[in-house]
Amino acid sequence: MRSIEQLETLVGHKDRTWSVAWNPTGTLLASSGADKTVRLWGKEGARWVCKGLLEGPHQRTVRCVAWSPCGRLLATASFDGTTCIWKSNSSEFECIATLEGHENEVKSVSWSSCGSLIATCSRDKSVWIWDVDENNEDFECASIKSEHTQDVKCVRWHPTDEVVASASYDNTIKMFAKELDDWCCFCTLESHTSTVWSIDFDDSGNRLVSCSDDRTVKIWQRYLPGNAQGVATTGKYPTWKPVCTLSGFHDRPIYDVKWCKRTGLIATACGDDALRIFQLDESVGDSDQPSFCLVASYPKAHSQEVNGISWNPAISGLLASCSDDGEIKLWNVASSA
């Protein structure tokens, strides 16, 4: 079992907070909210304090924040239909580009593992893929994908491959990869019975976790062409199949899920104000039928719905959360004695 200990509450946002994201070195935490701002939090002594306030370009809620793999750039996606790119200039960040084109609210933004691609998604039902030229500070739309039939809630790049996954109000997850001169949808993952709010890959990229309005968490397994299990694939592309469903643990919709790349723990953020931690049951030897156990929970982590979470990439067990209550909280998830 694990324990969850609250370390700190970070106060500063003037309205609900939507997203939190650690930079690649784990030294800065970005948070965003309905107050149209992004705050950057860093450690001073034993305390985490606000080191910077990014405001001005966005005219509505900042729904999502995402760091580039190099940590020099920060992308912020907003309900105003734009995504801003901020660049670190010594101790300050400046907005160097505004990505425009979505018809309405941008819900999520994600960088590819090499940093040369960005994906954004929107209530306009589309996923946009952007080419990144950091040296020239140039960002150009490479492809617009409209395979989803409803609002797209989340985009996430594969940790090693140039493959991006998207989750939608249409209850599906779709996978996109480049085919010749354009991007194509090569796989649609169907199992959830309501909105898929968030997705995340494990460290290997062989599994994906998803969370939904149907109050379940699902684990998906990748099967490559020629796999030993005999799972059918199409051409050069893998097939993704659901191999585990976690149900009965959450009392309301699950808004975010993150797979820790250091520990393998899965954290969920829920509309019932709680945080929950799941872990692979190593005693189950069949990788095609894995079992995940609830190892920790914190029932009233926030006073209102928990919207987002983020694992620190450098410090094992350090988890950040944000909520409708406007607060950012830091937690230590540790092994119980």
N, C-alpha and C positions, 0 to 999 in steps of 0.2 A: 504493500500500500504506500501511498504518498500523502504528504501534508501540504496544505496551501497556507502560507503566512503572508499577511498584508504587510508590505514594507513602507509604503509611502502613498500619499494622496497629493496629486499635482493639480493645483487650482489656478485658473487664469482665463479659460474660455468663458464667454458670456452666454452661451446657449448650449444645446446638446452637442456632444462630440461624436463623430462618426467613424474616425479612422486613426490608427496608430501604426507606426512603422519605425523600426530601428535601422540606423545606417549599417553598412556592412561590417564595421569594426565594433559595433555595439556601444559606441560612445555618445551618440546623439539619438534622441527619440523625437520623431516628428508626430504631431497630432493635428487634427483638423476638425472643424465643426460648422454648425449652422451660423456662427458669428462671422463667417466669410474669411476667417483667418487660419493661418498655420502657425503653430508654436513649436519651437525647438528647445528640447530639454537636455541638459547636460549635468554632469556631476561636479559639485563643488564640495570638497571634503567628503562628508558622509551623506550629504543631501543632494537630491536632484532639483535643479532650479531652471527657470526659463532663461535660455541663453539668446533667444531671438524671436521676433514676431514678424511674420511675413503677411503683409496685407496690402490691399490696393487693387491688384488686377481683377480679382474675382468679385462679381456683383451679387452672387448668391452663395448658398451653402457649399463648402468644400467637402466633397463626399469621400475622397480617397487620396492618400499620399503614398508615394512609392519612390524608393531610392534607386539610383543606377548602381550597377555592380561595383563601379569604381568609387562610389560615394561622393563624387563631385557634383552630381546633378540630382535634383529632387523634382519629381513630377507631381502636380496637384490637379485633380479632376473635380470639376464643379458642376452644380446644377445650372450654371449660366451657359452651359453648352460648350465650354472651352476646357482645355488642359494647358496649364502653364508649366514651363520648364525653368527651374531656378538653378543658378550656378553659384558654387561657393567661391567667393572672392576674399581670400584671407579669412577674416572673422565674420564676414557678412555674406548674405545671399542676395543675388539680384535676378530678376525675371529676364531671361534672355530670349524667350520665344513663347508664343501663344498658339497652340494648335486648335484650329477652328474647322468646322465642317459638320459636326453632329447637329441634328435638327433641334434637339432639346437636351435634357439633363445627361451629363456624363456620369456614369455610376462607378467606374473602376478604371484603373490604369496599371500597367505592369511592364517591366523591362525584361528583355530576353537576357539569358545568362551571360552573353558576350557584350551586352550593352549596345548593340548595333540596331536593335529593333524595339519599338514600343507598341503595345496594343492598348486600345481604349474601347469602351463599350458604352451603350446609351439606352435610354428609354425609347429611342427611335428604332430599336430592334436590330441595330447594326453593330458589327465589330470592325474597327478600323485598325490597320497595321501601318506603322510609320517607319521609314528608314531614318536612321540617326547618323549624322555626321558631326560628331562633337567638336572636332577641330575647327570647322567652319560655322559651328552653331547653327546647323541647318537640319530641319526636320520636314520630311516630305512624305505625304500619304502614298503608300505603295499599293494598298488594296482595301476595298470596302466589301465586307461580307454581310449578306442579308439573309442567311439561312434560318435564323431564329424567327419565330412568328410572334414573339412578344418581347417586352422589356428585357434587356440583357443586364444582369446584375453584377457579374464578376468576370474578369479575365485573369488568367495566370499562365505564365510561360513554363514549359518543361525545364527542369534544372540543367539539362545537357543538350537537348535537341532543339532545333528551331521549329518547335511545335507549340501552339498556343491553344489553351482550353478556355471555353466560355460557358457560363451558367446563366440560366434564364427563367423568367416567369412562365415560359412554356413547358416547364417541368423537365427540361433536357439539359444535357451537357454536350457541347460539340467540340471536336478537335480539328484544328486547321494546320496545314503544312504547305510549303511552297511547291508548286507543280509547274515546271517550265517557267513562264513569265508571270504567273499569278498564283494566288493562294487558293487552296481548295479545302472544302470540308470533307475529311476522309472517314469520319466516324461520328455517330450520334449515340450518346449513352442515355438509355431510357430505363428507369426503375422507380424514380421518385414519383409521388402522386400529387405533388404541389410544387410551388416555386423553389428552385434551387438557388439559395442565397449566396453560397460561397464554396470555393474549391481550393485544394492545395495538394501539391505533389510531395511525396516523401523524398528523402535525400537521393535515392537511387534513380528516381523517375519511373520505377516499375509499378508503383501504386499511386492512386489518387484518392483523396478523401473529399466527400461532399456533404453539405448539410442543407436542410430544407425546411420549408414551412410545414411539411408533413411530420415534423418533430423527430425525424430519423437522421442518423449519420450513416453513410455508406462508404465502404472501401471497394475500390475498383482495381483490378489486376490487369497489367498489360501482357498480352500474348503476341510475341513476334512471329513473323512468317517462319514456318518449319518448326514450330514449338513442339516439344515432346508430348504435350497433353493432347495434341490433335485438334486444338481449337482452330476453326476455320478463319482464315484471314483473306484480305483482298489485295492483290498485287504486292507492293513493297511495304504496305502499311500494316501496323499492328491492329489487333482487336482488343478492346477494353471490355471486361466483364465484371459485374458486381459479385464479389466473393464473400462479403460480410455486411450485415445490416445491424446497426445498434439502435434498438427501439425500446421504449418504455423508460428511458432515463430522463427525458426532457418533457417539461409540462407545457411549453409553449414553442413557437417557431424558433429555430436555431439560425442566428444571423451571421455567424462567422465561425470558421474552423481553421486551425493552423497546425501543421505537422512540424514538430521541432526537428531540425536537421542535426542537432547535437545528441539528443537523447532518444529520439523516436517517439516521444510522447505526443499525443493529440489533445489539443485544447479546444473547447467550444465556448462560444458566447451566445447566451440565450435570452429570449424575451421574458423569461421568468426571473430575471435579475441575477442569475447564477453563472458561475464558472464551473466547468467539469473537465477532468483530465482522464484520458483513456490510454491504455498501454497494451501492446501486443502480448498475448499469452504465449510465452515461449514453450510451454509444455505441449502445445498443439503442434505437431510436426508437419502437418500438411499445409504447404504454402498456398494451395489452391482453395483451402477452406480455413483461413485464419480466424482466430478468435481474439477479440479485444475486450479488455475488462475495464470497468470504471474503477480507478484507483484513488481518486480524490474529487471532492466537490466543495464548493463554498456557496451556500444557498443564497445569501444576500450580499453578494460581492459589491453590488451597487444598489442604490435606492430605486433605480428605474432600469429599463431594459439595457442589456449589454449589447453594444453594436459592433465592437471590433476588438481584436486581440493581436498581439505580436510577440513571438519568442525572441529574446535577445540572441544574436548569432554567436556571441563570444562568451557569455556567462551562462552556464548550464542552469536551467530552472528559473531564470529571470523572465517573467511574463508581464506585459503591459496590457491594460484594458481601458476601454472608453465606453461612455454610456449616455443615455438620454439625460442623466442627472448633471451632465456638463463636466464631470470630473475624469481625470486620468488616474489610474491606480497602478502601482507596481507590486508584484507578488513574487514570492519565492516558493517554487514547487520543489520539494525535497523528499528524499526517501525517509519513511518513518523509521524511527529507531526500533 
